[in-house]
Amino acid sequence: MPALAGRTREQLRVSVGRNLGAVFVGTTTSSVDTTSVLDTSLRGGDNQHNGKYVVATSGTNDGEKSRANDYASSTNDITVSPAFGATVPSGMTYELWNEPYDPVEIEEFLNEAILDATGRVYDPEESVALFADGKQARFDLPSEFNMVNKIQYRHKVSSTRIHDCGSTFDEVSTPTGFTQSLDTKDKKQGAQSLKISFAAGASAGAFIADSITATDISAYDTIEMWVKVTGIGSALVAGNLKLHLDDGTVTADGNDKESLDLPAISPDTWTFARMSLANPESDTAIASVGLEHDADLGAGVTVWIDDISAVANDTAVWSLAPHTLWSIDKESQDLVLTETGRKSIGYALLKLTGGSNPSIMTADSDVCEVDNWFVICRATELALASHSKGSSTDPDDHDQRSVVWAGRAELARRRMPILQNVRAVG
């Protein structure tokens, strides 16, 4: 059977229930109270459905689970306990599960199947969060990666430099509490970076700015720059610092051509920030660049910035970094470039391709990230095996049926793609 992609926990649960012959899916046809599930399509005599599990799958009670303690055939009324959180409406879809199959147990088996596939299956991930400078050997891998199988570096892209941060910003008077200097030691590009220190008088909304030769960046879509912050106890929140671009003098009046929130920035480490331009079509003559202290970060905070450029993302040309040039330090969860790798890659944006471990499902709307047919087969196998009691006390032949579904699960596992050049993280 071919793989079924993108099914929800609810859909998978019902599929397993049908394999077990244990589930009826219905819709209520009238409404009375919080304990009555009424459906004229129900069949059977009085008490026929006593003890069965009931799962609401739509409406106000969506996701709630209860159990039938009485059934009146004359009114097609299942009385449940405990009561649902709200009156059971007409038109509510629901599942009715035969004993001994508890739908909560089925959900656990679905997650066990997902865990069983972990290491063989990954949810695809791609990141351009890291930037090599030809000197740095270790990089913190993005937290979503549990596996990396390819690293590329951007060796060509259409770009223009807006400011090299090799001079102080002097278009407007440096505000109270700001101190600017050039740092020739702590930098990412060129001979120096721009260092800004904040004292007690540095207030929220204050900014520094510098004029540049009018530059047309209307053909670009992204601003890239380096940022480093020290003197903060935790990561800077996105927008605590803002980059302003204008065709005149950068001001605080909100009329600049671009006002870009710098992303969250971890303390004491250089961050390569990438921000999408809001209105590139109007950025035909950028003549001023400014940095705003949007939130009062407090005294003792120092910010470094370097190499502010505009790039056109779609023009990037990527080269593959051979596997001999990099490795994964599992203990520290770092990407490590060899000396040859650092020289070969040089000053370039990195693109990481890999994957994260598939997520377990905690809600009916969660989508399964593993081959759905494998998950269905494995969960069916586990459900049958859990109620197998030996040949003399197993009239429904749970044991033999579980073996059949185990074989189907194994065939589905074998059809999973074979991963190439995988390097696990952690």
N, C-alpha and C positions, 0 to 999 in steps of 0.2 A: 504494500500500500504506500502511496507517495506521502511525503511529509506534509503535514498541515501547519501552515505558518500563522503566527500571530493570534492564537486563540486565547481567550480570557480564562481565568480560573473557573468561572461559572460554566463556561462551555466545556472545559476539560472535565470538570466534576460530573456533568451530565453524561458525557461520553463514557466515562468509567462506569457510571451507574447503569447505563444501558448494556455495557458488556457484562455486567454482573446480573442483569435482569432485575435490578433492584430499585429503579426510579420511575416515577410517573410525573410528567410535567403538565401542569394544568393552569387554568385561569379562573379566578373567582367570578361568579355570575350575579352575586348580590352582596349586600353589606348589612351587618347587624351590630357587631361590637368588636372588642379587642381579642376575643377568644374563639370566634366562629369563622371557620374557613368554609364557605359555601360554594359548591361547584356542581352544577347539574350534570356534568359529564362523568362524575364519579359513579362507580358501580360497586356492588357488594351489599351484603346484608348488614344489619345492625352489628356494631362492634368490629366490622371487617377490618377497619384501619387502625384499631387501637394499638398504641405502642409505636406507631410509625413516626419518623422524623419529618418535620415540616420546615422548609426553608422559603422565606419570602424573597422574591427576586426582582421586585419592582415596587414603585410607590414609596410612601413614607416609611414603611417597615423593611425596605430593601436591605437584605443581608442578615436580618434577624432570623434566629433559629428557635424552634419550639418542638413540642412533641404531642401527638394525639393521645388523649385519654378517653375519648368517646367518639362514636360515629353513629348518627341517626340516618338510616337509609331513606326514610320518608321525606326528609328535608334536605338530603345531601349535605349534611352539616358535620364537619369535623370540629370537635371542641378541643382546643389546645391548652396546654399548661407548660410553662408559664405563659401569661397573656402577652400579646405583641404590644409594642410601645404605643401604637395608635390604632384606631378602629380599622379593621381589615376592610379595604374598599372593594367595590366591584371592579373587575378588570385587573386585579393584582395577579401577576404570574407567580407561581410557586412550584416547589419540588416536593414530592412525597416519597420518602425513602423507606423501603422495607427493612425490618430487622433482619440480620444484626448489623447492617451497614449504616454507621453514623456518618453523616456528611462531613463532620469535623475531622473524623479519622481519614476520610477520603482526601481531604485537603492536605493532611499531613503526609499521606502517601505520594501525592503530587509533588510536594516539596522534596521528599526523599528521592524521588526520581530525578529532580533537577540537580540535587546535590550529587547524585550518582554520576551525572554527566559532567560535573565540574572538573576541569583539567583537560577534558576532551572537547568541550564546547566553550566558546567565549562570545560575549556580546561585543561586536566591533566597536573600536574606539579610534579616534584620530585627534591629534593635538598639535598646535603650533605655539605652545606656551613657552618653549625653550629657545634660547638664542646662544649660539657659540661665538666666542670672541677670539679664538685661536690660542688662548691661554688657560681658560678654565677647564679642568679635567672632570669634575664631578657636578652632576645636576640632580636636584630632587625631582623624581618622576611625578607627574600628575597623579593624584590619589586614585583616580578611576582606573588606572592601568594595573592589571594583574598579569599581563603578558605583553611583551613587545616582540614583534617579528620583523619590523622594518624601520629603518631610520633614513630619511632623506634630508638633504640640505639645499636651501635655495641659493643657487649660484648666479641667478640673474633675475631681475625684476625691474620694471619701469618705475623710477622713483626720482624725487628731487629733495635735496636737503633744505629744510626751512631754517634751522639754526644749529650750528655745531657746538654750541655751549662753550666756545673757546673765549668768550668775553662776557662781562657782566651785563645785566639788563639795565639800561640807563635811560630809557625813553621818558619815564616818569620818575619823580623823586622816590628814592627807596623809603618805604613807609617805616614808621616807628616800630622798633622791635625786630626789623629785618637786618641781617648782615650778609652781604654777598662777598664771595671770594672765588678764585679759581684754584682747583685742586689738581695738582700734577701727579699725585700719587694714586688717588682713588678715582678711577675713570674707566670708561668702556671703549672709547674711540678717540683718536686724535691725541693731542698733547695734554689735555686737561678736561675736567668737567666743571660745571657750575655748582657751587656749594652755597646753600642758603640756610642760615641759622636763625632760629626764632627765639626771641627773648620775651620777657613777661608782657611787654607792650604790644606784641604782635596780635592784632585783633582779627576776628573772622571777617572775611570779605576783602581784606587788604590784598594787594597784588603788586607784582613787579612786571615790567614790560620792556620790550626792546624793539626798535625799528629795524627792518630788513629791506633789502632791495625787493621791490614789488615782484611777487612770484605768482604765476598762474598755476593753481593746483586743481583746476576744474576737471582734469582728466584722471584724477586719483580718487580713491575711495576710503583710504585708511591713513591715519597718523600713527607712526611708530616712534617710540622714544624710550630711553632708559630712565629709571627712577630708583632711588634708594632713600630709605628713611631710617634714622636712628633716634633713640630717645623716647620711643613709644613702647608701651608694655604689650600691646597686641597689634594685630594687623590694622592698618589704616582702612577705613571703610571707603568703598567706592564713592567718589565725589567729594571727599575731604580736600582734595586738591583738584583744581580745574585748569585746563589749558585753553587759552583764548587766542583766536586768530581774527584779524580784522584788516580791512583795506585802508583804514586810517589809524588812529591811535586807539589802542586797547583801553577801554574804560570799564567802569563798573555799572554802566547804564543798561546792560542787557541787550545792547544793539550790535554786538560784535557778530561777524559773519559765522563764527563757530565758537561754541562754548562746550567743551568736551570734558566729561567726568573721567579722571584717571581711575583705573580699576583698584580693587582692594590690593594693598601692598603689604607683604610680610615685613616685619622689622629686620633691620641689619642685613639685608641682602638686596643685591641689584635685581630689579624686576624689569623685564622687557614688556612695556605697555603697548597695546594695540587698541585704537579707538576708531570707530567708523565715523566718517564725516557725515554731518546731518544734511548739508546742502552744498555738495561739491559744485553743482552747476553755477553757483553764484560766487565761487571762490576764485575769481579770475585775476585778482590783483592783491594778494595778501601782502601787506606791508608792515605788519606789526604782530608780535607774538608775546603773550603774557602768561604768567603763572599766578593763579589765585589761591590764597590761603582761605578756602571756603569755610572751614570749621576751625575754631580756635584749638589748635593742637597742644597749646601750653608751652611754657618756657622749657628750654633744653632740647627741643626737637631740631634736628638738622635734616635737610633734604638735599640730595644731589640729583641733578638732571644732566642728560647727555644725548647728543645726536638725535635731534627732532627732525623727522623726515615724513614726506607724504609718499605713499606707494599705491600702485594699481594692482590689487590682489590677483586679478585674472591673468596678468602677464607673467606671473612667477614661473620660472623654469627650475625643476627639481632634479637633483642628482642623487643616486643611491649611494649611501655609505656602506661599503662592504662590511660583513659581519666581523671581519678581522680587526676593524678599527674601533669597536665598541663592545662593552660587556655590561651586565647587570650585577651590581652588588646586592645580593638578596637580603643581607642583614640590615643594611641601611636603606634599601630600596632606592638606590641611586643608579643613574646612568653614568657610566664611566667611559671617557674617550681615551684611547691610547695616545701616546705622544705623536705617532704618525697620523692618527685620526684628527688631532687638534690642528696639525699643520695642513692636512689635506682639506679639511672643512673650512678652516679660517674663520672669518667674520661673517656669519650667515645664520639665518633663521632655520630652525630644525623642524621637521615634520615627523612625528612619531605615529606609527601605525601598529595597532595591537588589539587588545581586548580586555574586558572586565569579566569577572566571574558572573555567570547568570544569576539574576536575583531570584530569591524565593518569593512566592506570591502570598500576600497578606490580605488582599481584598479581592472581591469578585471581579472587579474591573481590571485587575493587574493582568498584563499580557505575558505569556510564557515566552522566554528567550531561548528555549531549547527545542529541538525537533519535537513537535507536538505529538506525533505518532509514537515516538519512543516514550514520552512521558505518560501517555495514555496506557500503553502496553505495560510499562513497569508498574504504574500505580494499580492497574487491574490485577497484575500478578501478586503484588503485595497485599491487596485487599483479600484475595482468595486465600492466599497462604495464611493470613492472620486468623482465618476461621476454619482452617483444615484441622480435623480431629482424628485422622487415621481412617483406614478403609472400613472398619466395622461401624464407625459412628459418623460417617461422612456421606449421607445418602445423596447429597447434591454434587458429590465428587469434586469438592473444592481443590483437593490436592492435585488431582490430575489436570484440572483446568488451569491451575496456577502454573504448572509446568508448560502448558501450551502457550500461555501468555508470556512466560519467561523466554521461550524460544523466539516469539515475535519481537520482544524487546531487544534481544541480542541481535537479531537481524537488522533492526532499526539502528542500533548502535554501530554496527559494521558499515552502514551506509553513511554515517556521519563523515564529513570531509576530513581528510588527513591534513593536519596543520603542518606547515613548513617553517623551518628556522625559528621555532618558538623558543623564547627565553622568558622563563617565569620570573615574576617579581615577588619577592617574599617567600 
